[in-house]
């Protein structure tokens, strides 16, 4: 039967229940890096501040070369990018070590002005990491994944709450089971002891 088939929205990706940071593949990214390699283990980013998640990706652009009369001769297209940012409320040592390239200060620190000094971390390196990161929808049954994301961290202060602000940008990857941007169905699995 010829003609245009009617189509209604059958599936949506709505809301966000969690953002998960996965461990980078052991040995780095290679031509045979698999989906299993980039989703083997990781951690939830915990409570993400309300309305802080934002799409940061660039839209594709089209540049048109025209003739002297203003008619198009040829168009060139520049691809868009996939990126998002969010604010994380958790400033635990585990989180800043993972996302801010912080390091633990070794040894016992003493101070005449601060009592019971413990769990000291220092920020020195530029907080840039490359790792897989995913967003799960509000029902935790669909996901968006950047298998290889450049993640930049920073501290911000808003409404008296210090936050860990990250921006994740998908980098090019193309293996048998991985692409620069991926989406699918599936539920996050909690770690078992």
C-alpha positions in Angstrom: 0.0 0.0 0.0 1.5 3.3 -1.1 1.4 6.5 0.9 2.6 8.0 4.1 2.1 5.9 7.2 0.8 7.7 10.2 3.1 7.8 13.2 2.6 8.7 16.8 5.1 9.1 19.6 5.7 5.5 21.0 8.7 6.0 23.3 10.2 9.0 25.1 13.2 9.6 27.2 11.9 11.6 30.1 13.5 12.9 33.3 16.5 11.6 35.1 16.8 9.1 38.0 20.6 8.8 38.1 23.9 9.7 36.5 26.5 7.0 36.6 30.3 7.5 36.1 31.9 4.2 35.0 35.6 3.2 35.3 37.7 3.9 32.2 38.6 0.6 30.5 41.7 -1.1 31.8 44.5 -0.5 29.4 42.8 2.5 27.8 40.5 2.8 24.8 41.4 0.4 21.9 39.9 -0.8 18.6 38.4 -3.8 20.4 37.1 -1.9 23.5 33.6 -3.3 24.1 30.3 -2.2 25.7 31.1 -4.6 28.6 34.5 -2.9 29.1 33.0 0.6 29.5 30.1 -0.5 31.7 31.8 -3.1 33.9 31.9 -1.0 37.1 31.3 2.5 38.3 29.4 4.7 40.8 26.3 6.8 41.0 26.9 10.5 41.2 24.3 10.6 43.9 22.1 13.6 44.4 22.3 15.9 41.4 21.0 19.4 42.2 17.5 20.1 40.9 17.4 21.7 37.4 21.2 21.7 37.1 21.4 19.1 34.4 21.7 20.9 31.1 22.4 19.9 27.5 25.6 21.6 26.4 26.0 20.0 22.9 26.5 22.1 19.9 23.9 22.0 17.1 25.2 21.0 13.6 25.9 24.0 11.3 25.4 24.4 7.6 27.5 26.9 5.7 26.2 27.8 2.3 28.4 29.1 -0.5 26.3 31.2 -2.9 26.9 32.7 -6.3 26.8 36.4 -7.1 23.0 36.3 -7.5 22.6 34.8 -4.0 21.7 31.3 -5.2 23.2 28.4 -3.3 26.1 26.6 -5.0 27.1 24.1 -2.3 26.5 23.5 1.4 29.1 22.2 3.9 28.0 20.7 7.1 29.8 20.6 10.4 28.7 17.9 12.8 27.2 18.8 16.2 28.5 17.6 19.6 27.0 15.6 22.5 27.6 17.2 25.9 25.8 17.8 29.2 26.6 19.4 32.5 25.2 19.0 36.0 25.9 20.0 39.7 26.6 17.2 42.2 25.9 17.9 45.8 28.3 15.2 47.2 31.7 16.6 48.0 33.0 13.4 49.6 36.6 12.4 49.2 35.5 9.6 46.9 33.7 12.0 44.6 36.4 14.7 44.4 39.1 12.1 43.9 37.1 10.7 40.9 36.0 13.9 39.3 38.4 16.7 40.4 41.7 14.8 40.2 42.2 15.6 43.9 44.7 13.6 45.9 44.6 12.6 49.6 47.2 14.3 51.8 49.3 11.6 53.4 50.3 11.6 57.0 48.8 13.3 60.1 48.2 17.1 59.9 48.2 19.2 63.0 47.0 22.7 63.6 46.7 25.1 66.5 43.6 26.6 64.9 41.7 23.6 63.5 41.1 20.6 65.8 40.8 17.0 64.7 42.0 17.4 61.1 41.2 14.4 58.9 40.3 13.4 55.4 42.3 16.2 53.8 42.4 16.3 50.0 44.2 18.8 47.8 43.4 20.1 44.3 46.4 20.7 42.1 46.0 19.1 38.7 43.6 20.4 36.0 40.4 18.4 36.8 40.0 16.7 33.4 39.4 12.9 33.0 38.3 10.6 30.3 35.7 8.0 31.3 32.3 6.5 30.4 29.3 8.3 31.8 25.5 7.6 31.5 22.2 9.2 32.4 19.2 7.0 33.3 15.7 8.2 32.7 13.1 8.9 35.4 11.9 5.3 35.4 15.5 3.9 35.4 14.8 1.7 32.4 16.5 3.6 29.6 19.9 5.2 29.3 22.0 7.6 27.4 25.8 6.7 27.4 28.9 8.5 26.3 31.3 5.6 26.2 34.3 7.9 26.0 33.6 11.3 27.6 36.0 14.1 28.4 34.8 15.2 31.8 35.8 18.6 33.3 35.2 19.4 36.9 34.9 22.6 38.9 33.6 23.8 42.2 30.7 26.3 42.3 28.6 27.9 45.0 24.9 28.6 44.6 22.2 29.2 47.2 24.8 28.6 49.9 25.5 25.0 48.7 29.0 24.2 47.4 28.6 21.9 44.3 30.8 19.8 42.1 30.0 21.1 38.6 30.9 18.8 35.7 30.7 19.1 32.0 30.9 15.8 30.0 31.5 15.9 26.3 31.4 12.7 24.1 34.5 12.0 22.2 34.7 10.0 19.0 34.8 6.2 19.4 33.7 3.5 16.9 34.1 -0.2 17.7 31.9 -3.2 17.1 29.7 -2.4 20.1 30.5 1.3 20.9 29.7 4.6 19.2 30.3 8.3 20.2 26.7 8.6 21.6 24.6 5.6 22.6 21.1 5.0 24.0 19.2 1.9 24.9 17.0 0.1 27.4 18.1 -1.5 30.7 18.2 -0.9 34.4 21.2 0.0 36.5 22.5 -2.9 38.7 23.4 -2.1 42.2 26.8 -3.4 43.4 26.8 -6.6 45.4 29.2 -7.3 48.2 
